[in-house]
């Protein structure tokens, strides 16, 4: 006699399935709300508050340097100076030449584009919103997966802020360490991530909550 085996998966209307649906809705809502809030808050940080230009300076003798760059570089990319021939990076003579040049200075990075494109502020804003939408999705997903361990609202707010700080620590500090990014710029960006995403955390944590026990 052949017996039909029933599926052992959760029933369509079981509490587990309903909880998963609620979690999905919370993630979607957290993504939308978070993206809108971080876009507004970061816009205030960059447009209204005076901190976003920390570490930036107007390039002196721009026309002279502009001409030299156009004559000396043709391909877009990141250029580091002084440079080192990677095929000779284990050569003591090349290492000494680099160390002497580095000590003498100047040192720096150039992010070079040869031109030919129009500057479009609206396009950049749209791109920025899409980036923040993706970031809000990741944060909402992580929070939904961890929310059971954080029943307190302020714990979830802090979680969102710390995720942003983590991203800043693993990017900004190595850039300061290896490439000489200004310390005041690094500190400003770390504070920006903490405060803007901390403020956004109040919105995301309000909609991404612990699931009921199933």
Secondary structure, DSSP 8 states (H G I E B T S, - for coil): --------S--TTSHHHHHHHHHHHHHHHHHHHHHHHHHHHHHIIIIISS-TTTT----TTHHHHHHHHHHH--S-EEEEES---GGGTT-HHHHHHHHHHHHHS--EEEEE----S---HHHHHHHHHHHHHHHHHHHHHHHHHHGGG--SHHHHHHHHHHHHHHHHHHHHHHHHHHH---HHHHHHHHHHHHHHHHHHHHHHHHHS------
